[in-house]
Amino acid sequence: MPKPENCRFTKTHEWICLEGGAAVVGVTDHAQHEITDIVFVEPPKPGRQLKAAEACCVVESVKAAFDIYAPVAGEVTAANEAVTKDPAVVNRSPMEQGWLFKMKPTLAGEINKLMDWNAYQAFLNTAEAHAGH
């Protein structure tokens, strides 16, 4: 169960957290509030190679569909089947049970270039943070 303080964040509101050699990826609590009632999730399939910032996952709510982007480059190692069976789990638990996929980053240090928790909280106070979702 990732703690926000141990994760990194993108400007498109994905979080990524290292857990035992794998990187777990999801959308932030802010993003799930902006997206609202999530009714469909299509995470990337294991084995897929992702480029950093590549659209790789679709999340649909009652109001629209949204692309989720890879925080870093790497290979998808697992998809969260729980969110495909019950997409609302992303709304209920975006950083615990509602993770979207796991990946093996190509460059381990690439994650450290993303925003930490404090930087992400500061980012949320900017107009740019509210332009996406």
Order of alpha helices (4+ residues) and beta strands (2+ residues): beta-beta-beta-alpha-beta-beta-beta-beta-beta-alpha-alpha-beta-alpha
